[in-house]
Amino acid sequence: MNFQYDASQEKCPIPLVNLRLLLKKMQNDDTCVIKIKDSGSKEDIPKLLVKLGYKHTLTTIDESVVEIMITNKEE
């Protein structure tokens, strides 16, 4: 399944909390794309993904919005 979450209008910690809920729903071959704008989220979400062992890539959409593509956990 492909999850999409546009959190670009939300402030930290809401995107972080909602992302945690999405990660719990993800199965082995699922992906999740999240868009964030808040500076706290830009700092905290990648740290969380590294801590939990998720593969992810960051792409800057424009000067303020970052898109993170999350795939399954590293094995």
N, CA, C and O atoms as CSV, one atom per row, in Angstrom:
chain,resi,resn,atom,element,x,y,z
A,1,MET,N,N,0.841,-1.173,0.000
A,1,MET,CA,C,0.000,0.000,0.000
A,1,MET,C,C,0.893,1.244,0.000
A,1,MET,O,O,2.000,1.232,0.538
A,2,ASN,N,N,0.401,2.289,-0.599
A,2,ASN,CA,C,1.139,3.542,-0.668
A,2,ASN,C,C,0.402,4.592,0.158
A,2,ASN,O,O,-0.684,5.036,-0.217
A,3,PHE,N,N,0.992,4.984,1.274
A,3,PHE,CA,C,0.397,5.997,2.148
A,3,PHE,C,C,0.917,7.373,1.733
A,3,PHE,O,O,2.085,7.517,1.373
A,4,GLN,N,N,0.046,8.379,1.786
A,4,GLN,CA,C,0.437,9.755,1.494
A,4,GLN,C,C,-0.083,10.644,2.619
A,4,GLN,O,O,-1.223,10.501,3.062
A,5,TYR,N,N,0.752,11.548,3.068
A,5,TYR,CA,C,0.373,12.435,4.173
A,5,TYR,C,C,0.968,13.816,3.919
A,5,TYR,O,O,2.187,13.988,3.920
A,6,ASP,N,N,0.104,14.785,3.703
A,6,ASP,CA,C,0.538,16.167,3.499
A,6,ASP,C,C,0.440,16.905,4.828
A,6,ASP,O,O,-0.641,17.325,5.241
A,7,ALA,N,N,1.571,17.055,5.485
A,7,ALA,CA,C,1.625,17.737,6.775
A,7,ALA,C,C,2.235,19.130,6.631
A,7,ALA,O,O,2.707,19.709,7.610
A,8,SER,N,N,2.226,19.655,5.432
A,8,SER,CA,C,2.897,20.933,5.181
A,8,SER,C,C,2.221,22.122,5.864
A,8,SER,O,O,2.828,23.185,5.994
A,9,GLN,N,N,0.978,21.954,6.300
A,9,GLN,CA,C,0.275,23.046,6.986
A,9,GLN,C,C,0.203,22.817,8.498
A,9,GLN,O,O,-0.454,23.576,9.211
A,10,GLU,N,N,0.878,21.772,8.985
A,10,GLU,CA,C,0.813,21.427,10.402
A,10,GLU,C,C,2.131,21.730,11.102
A,10,GLU,O,O,3.201,21.663,10.498
A,11,LYS,N,N,2.035,22.062,12.372
A,11,LYS,CA,C,3.217,22.361,13.192
A,11,LYS,C,C,3.588,21.150,14.032
A,11,LYS,O,O,2.729,20.342,14.386
A,12,CYS,N,N,4.863,21.028,14.347
A,12,CYS,CA,C,5.377,19.981,15.210
A,12,CYS,C,C,4.711,20.109,16.581
A,12,CYS,O,O,4.588,21.233,17.067
A,13,PRO,N,N,4.286,19.058,17.214
A,13,PRO,CA,C,4.602,17.645,16.992
A,13,PRO,C,C,3.533,16.865,16.217
A,13,PRO,O,O,3.640,15.642,16.117
A,14,ILE,N,N,2.505,17.529,15.666
A,14,ILE,CA,C,1.413,16.820,14.991
A,14,ILE,C,C,1.914,15.911,13.857
A,14,ILE,O,O,1.504,14.751,13.806
A,15,PRO,N,N,2.785,16.383,12.943
A,15,PRO,CA,C,3.262,15.483,11.889
A,15,PRO,C,C,4.011,14.264,12.437
A,15,PRO,O,O,3.886,13.162,11.902
A,16,LEU,N,N,4.774,14.464,13.485
A,16,LEU,CA,C,5.534,13.367,14.087
A,16,LEU,C,C,4.598,12.324,14.687
A,16,LEU,O,O,4.798,11.124,14.499
A,17,VAL,N,N,3.589,12.775,15.401
A,17,VAL,CA,C,2.622,11.860,16.024
A,17,VAL,C,C,1.854,11.093,14.950
A,17,VAL,O,O,1.704,9.875,15.047
A,18,ASN,N,N,1.371,11.790,13.936
A,18,ASN,CA,C,0.615,11.131,12.868
A,18,ASN,C,C,1.490,10.176,12.062
A,18,ASN,O,O,1.021,9.123,11.628
A,19,LEU,N,N,2.748,10.531,11.861
A,19,LEU,CA,C,3.646,9.639,11.134
A,19,LEU,C,C,3.875,8.353,11.920
A,19,LEU,O,O,3.912,7.271,11.335
A,20,ARG,N,N,4.027,8.458,13.221
A,20,ARG,CA,C,4.180,7.252,14.056
A,20,ARG,C,C,3.000,6.301,13.855
A,20,ARG,O,O,3.185,5.087,13.773
A,21,LEU,N,N,1.792,6.852,13.777
A,21,LEU,CA,C,0.597,6.033,13.552
A,21,LEU,C,C,0.634,5.367,12.174
A,21,LEU,O,O,0.273,4.198,12.037
A,22,LEU,N,N,1.070,6.112,11.157
A,22,LEU,CA,C,1.186,5.541,9.815
A,22,LEU,C,C,2.234,4.431,9.763
A,22,LEU,O,O,2.027,3.409,9.109
A,23,LEU,N,N,3.347,4.630,10.446
A,23,LEU,CA,C,4.406,3.624,10.439
A,23,LEU,C,C,3.929,2.306,11.048
A,23,LEU,O,O,4.350,1.232,10.619
A,24,LYS,N,N,3.058,2.390,12.037
A,24,LYS,CA,C,2.515,1.178,12.656
A,24,LYS,C,C,1.632,0.398,11.686
A,24,LYS,O,O,1.518,-0.822,11.796
A,25,LYS,N,N,1.005,1.098,10.732
A,25,LYS,CA,C,0.126,0.459,9.747
A,25,LYS,C,C,0.902,-0.158,8.586
A,25,LYS,O,O,0.384,-1.033,7.892
A,26,MET,N,N,2.135,0.289,8.372
A,26,MET,CA,C,2.894,-0.150,7.196
A,26,MET,C,C,3.295,-1.618,7.271
A,26,MET,O,O,3.715,-2.116,8.316
A,27,GLN,N,N,3.154,-2.298,6.134
A,27,GLN,CA,C,3.582,-3.680,5.970
A,27,GLN,C,C,4.937,-3.672,5.241
A,27,GLN,O,O,5.469,-2.608,4.925
A,28,ASN,N,N,5.486,-4.858,4.979
A,28,ASN,CA,C,6.827,-4.978,4.390
A,28,ASN,C,C,7.038,-4.206,3.091
A,28,ASN,O,O,8.063,-3.539,2.948
A,29,ASP,N,N,6.117,-4.271,2.150
A,29,ASP,CA,C,6.332,-3.638,0.843
A,29,ASP,C,C,5.640,-2.289,0.703
A,29,ASP,O,O,5.579,-1.746,-0.400
A,30,ASP,N,N,5.122,-1.743,1.782
A,30,ASP,CA,C,4.427,-0.463,1.736
A,30,ASP,C,C,5.421,0.700,1.658
A,30,ASP,O,O,6.587,0.573,2.030
A,31,THR,N,N,4.926,1.826,1.168
A,31,THR,CA,C,5.699,3.068,1.162
A,31,THR,C,C,4.838,4.178,1.763
A,31,THR,O,O,3.614,4.067,1.834
A,32,CYS,N,N,5.490,5.225,2.185
A,32,CYS,CA,C,4.785,6.389,2.722
A,32,CYS,C,C,5.512,7.639,2.240
A,32,CYS,O,O,6.737,7.733,2.317
A,33,VAL,N,N,4.737,8.588,1.744
A,33,VAL,CA,C,5.289,9.879,1.329
A,33,VAL,C,C,4.673,10.939,2.228
A,33,VAL,O,O,3.452,11.067,2.311
A,34,ILE,N,N,5.525,11.692,2.894
A,34,ILE,CA,C,5.052,12.756,3.782
A,34,ILE,C,C,5.682,14.079,3.342
A,34,ILE,O,O,6.871,14.144,3.032
A,35,LYS,N,N,4.867,15.120,3.320
A,35,LYS,CA,C,5.358,16.466,3.013
A,35,LYS,C,C,5.322,17.276,4.294
A,35,LYS,O,O,4.305,17.322,4.986
A,36,ILE,N,N,6.443,17.914,4.603
A,36,ILE,CA,C,6.536,18.716,5.820
A,36,ILE,C,C,7.141,20.087,5.507
A,36,ILE,O,O,7.904,20.253,4.556
A,37,LYS,N,N,6.775,21.049,6.333
A,37,LYS,CA,C,7.272,22.412,6.153
A,37,LYS,C,C,7.869,22.964,7.448
A,37,LYS,O,O,8.805,23.763,7.415
A,38,ASP,N,N,7.335,22.542,8.564
A,38,ASP,CA,C,7.744,23.018,9.873
A,38,ASP,C,C,9.195,22.630,10.168
A,38,ASP,O,O,9.591,21.486,9.944
A,39,SER,N,N,9.979,23.574,10.665
A,39,SER,CA,C,11.405,23.316,10.903
A,39,SER,C,C,11.632,22.234,11.957
A,39,SER,O,O,12.584,21.461,11.854
A,40,GLY,N,N,10.764,22.173,12.970
A,40,GLY,CA,C,10.886,21.133,13.982
A,40,GLY,C,C,10.664,19.751,13.394
A,40,GLY,O,O,11.373,18.803,13.733
A,41,SER,N,N,9.683,19.638,12.515
A,41,SER,CA,C,9.405,18.363,11.851
A,41,SER,C,C,10.553,17.958,10.932
A,41,SER,O,O,10.908,16.782,10.853
A,42,LYS,N,N,11.131,18.939,10.238
A,42,LYS,CA,C,12.252,18.651,9.339
A,42,LYS,C,C,13.449,18.087,10.096
A,42,LYS,O,O,14.245,17.328,9.543
A,43,GLU,N,N,13.565,18.461,11.350
A,43,GLU,CA,C,14.668,17.967,12.171
A,43,GLU,C,C,14.312,16.641,12.846
A,43,GLU,O,O,15.119,15.711,12.865
A,44,ASP,N,N,13.105,16.562,13.397
A,44,ASP,CA,C,12.723,15.410,14.216
A,44,ASP,C,C,12.358,14.157,13.417
A,44,ASP,O,O,12.699,13.047,13.824
A,45,ILE,N,N,11.668,14.322,12.285
A,45,ILE,CA,C,11.192,13.148,11.554
A,45,ILE,C,C,12.342,12.320,10.981
A,45,ILE,O,O,12.332,11.100,11.150
A,46,PRO,N,N,13.334,12.917,10.310
A,46,PRO,CA,C,14.457,12.078,9.843
A,46,PRO,C,C,15.182,11.363,10.987
A,46,PRO,O,O,15.596,10.214,10.834
A,47,LYS,N,N,15.336,12.037,12.132
A,47,LYS,CA,C,15.974,11.403,13.288
A,47,LYS,C,C,15.178,10.185,13.752
A,47,LYS,O,O,15.752,9.145,14.076
A,48,LEU,N,N,13.851,10.322,13.781
A,48,LEU,CA,C,12.992,9.207,14.183
A,48,LEU,C,C,13.141,8.036,13.214
A,48,LEU,O,O,13.250,6.884,13.636
A,49,LEU,N,N,13.147,8.334,11.921
A,49,LEU,CA,C,13.237,7.275,10.923
A,49,LEU,C,C,14.556,6.520,11.024
A,49,LEU,O,O,14.582,5.298,10.878
A,50,VAL,N,N,15.638,7.229,11.271
A,50,VAL,CA,C,16.942,6.586,11.451
A,50,VAL,C,C,16.910,5.724,12.712
A,50,VAL,O,O,17.372,4.583,12.704
A,51,LYS,N,N,16.371,6.267,13.777
A,51,LYS,CA,C,16.303,5.541,15.048
A,51,LYS,C,C,15.506,4.242,14.912
A,51,LYS,O,O,15.879,3.214,15.478
A,52,LEU,N,N,14.395,4.298,14.149
A,52,LEU,CA,C,13.542,3.130,13.987
A,52,LEU,C,C,14.015,2.197,12.870
A,52,LEU,O,O,13.497,1.090,12.723
A,53,GLY,N,N,14.996,2.643,12.084
A,53,GLY,CA,C,15.564,1.786,11.045
A,53,GLY,C,C,14.835,1.803,9.717
A,53,GLY,O,O,14.959,0.853,8.945
A,54,TYR,N,N,14.078,2.853,9.423
A,54,TYR,CA,C,13.373,2.949,8.146
A,54,TYR,C,C,14.272,3.553,7.072
A,54,TYR,O,O,15.007,4.506,7.330
A,55,LYS,N,N,14.206,2.994,5.877
A,55,LYS,CA,C,14.897,3.592,4.729
A,55,LYS,C,C,14.060,4.784,4.282
A,55,LYS,O,O,12.833,4.709,4.235
A,56,HIS,N,N,14.735,5.886,3.953
A,56,HIS,CA,C,14.000,7.067,3.511
A,56,HIS,C,C,14.897,7.971,2.665
A,56,HIS,O,O,16.123,7.937,2.771
A,57,THR,N,N,14.256,8.770,1.834
A,57,THR,CA,C,14.962,9.772,1.034
A,57,THR,C,C,14.241,11.104,1.194
A,57,THR,O,O,13.014,11.153,1.276
A,58,LEU,N,N,15.010,12.173,1.236
A,58,LEU,CA,C,14.460,13.519,1.365
A,58,LEU,C,C,14.632,14.255,0.046
A,58,LEU,O,O,15.689,14.197,-0.584
A,59,THR,N,N,13.571,14.949,-0.362
A,59,THR,CA,C,13.605,15.765,-1.568
A,59,THR,C,C,13.027,17.129,-1.231
A,59,THR,O,O,11.944,17.217,-0.651
A,60,THR,N,N,13.731,18.183,-1.584
A,60,THR,CA,C,13.223,19.532,-1.364
A,60,THR,C,C,12.305,19.892,-2.521
A,60,THR,O,O,12.736,19.939,-3.673
A,61,ILE,N,N,11.029,20.149,-2.208
A,61,ILE,CA,C,10.024,20.473,-3.227
A,61,ILE,C,C,10.154,21.939,-3.644
A,61,ILE,O,O,10.222,22.252,-4.832
A,62,ASP,N,N,10.188,22.806,-2.680
A,62,ASP,CA,C,10.481,24.215,-2.928
A,62,ASP,C,C,11.326,24.696,-1.754
A,62,ASP,O,O,11.827,23.872,-0.989
A,63,GLU,N,N,11.491,25.968,-1.595
A,63,GLU,CA,C,12.410,26.451,-0.555
A,63,GLU,C,C,11.955,26.135,0.864
A,63,GLU,O,O,12.751,26.247,1.796
A,64,SER,N,N,10.689,25.742,1.055
A,64,SER,CA,C,10.233,25.494,2.417
A,64,SER,C,C,9.630,24.107,2.654
A,64,SER,O,O,9.534,23.685,3.806
A,65,VAL,N,N,9.222,23.388,1.613
A,65,VAL,CA,C,8.577,22.086,1.770
A,65,VAL,C,C,9.541,20.964,1.408
A,65,VAL,O,O,10.211,20.999,0.375
A,66,VAL,N,N,9.592,19.968,2.290
A,66,VAL,CA,C,10.424,18.790,2.070
A,66,VAL,C,C,9.504,17.574,1.971
A,66,VAL,O,O,8.564,17.423,2.752
A,67,GLU,N,N,9.797,16.711,0.994
A,67,GLU,CA,C,9.053,15.466,0.835
A,67,GLU,C,C,9.956,14.314,1.261
A,67,GLU,O,O,11.108,14.230,0.837
A,68,ILE,N,N,9.429,13.434,2.096
A,68,ILE,CA,C,10.196,12.279,2.555
A,68,ILE,C,C,9.500,11.020,2.070
A,68,ILE,O,O,8.323,10.800,2.358
A,69,MET,N,N,10.238,10.188,1.326
A,69,MET,CA,C,9.735,8.905,0.860
A,69,MET,C,C,10.271,7.839,1.807
A,69,MET,O,O,11.483,7.675,1.945
A,70,ILE,N,N,9.368,7.119,2.455
A,70,ILE,CA,C,9.739,6.112,3.446
A,70,ILE,C,C,9.393,4.737,2.903
A,70,ILE,O,O,8.277,4.496,2.443
A,71,THR,N,N,10.372,3.835,2.965
A,71,THR,CA,C,10.119,2.456,2.568
A,71,THR,C,C,10.294,1.569,3.802
A,71,THR,O,O,10.407,2.057,4.927
A,72,ASN,N,N,10.313,0.285,3.568
A,72,ASN,CA,C,10.342,-0.650,4.700
A,72,ASN,C,C,11.616,-0.543,5.521
A,72,ASN,O,O,12.591,0.093,5.121
A,73,LYS,N,N,11.577,-1.180,6.674
A,73,LYS,CA,C,12.730,-1.155,7.577
A,73,LYS,C,C,13.901,-1.907,6.969
A,73,LYS,O,O,13.726,-2.856,6.204
A,74,GLU,N,N,15.096,-1.464,7.325
A,74,GLU,CA,C,16.303,-2.168,6.911
A,74,GLU,C,C,16.387,-3.488,7.658
A,74,GLU,O,O,16.064,-3.570,8.844
A,75,GLU,N,N,16.819,-4.508,6.955
A,75,GLU,CA,C,16.904,-5.827,7.601
A,75,GLU,C,C,18.326,-6.233,7.843
A,75,GLU,O,O,18.577,-7.313,8.377
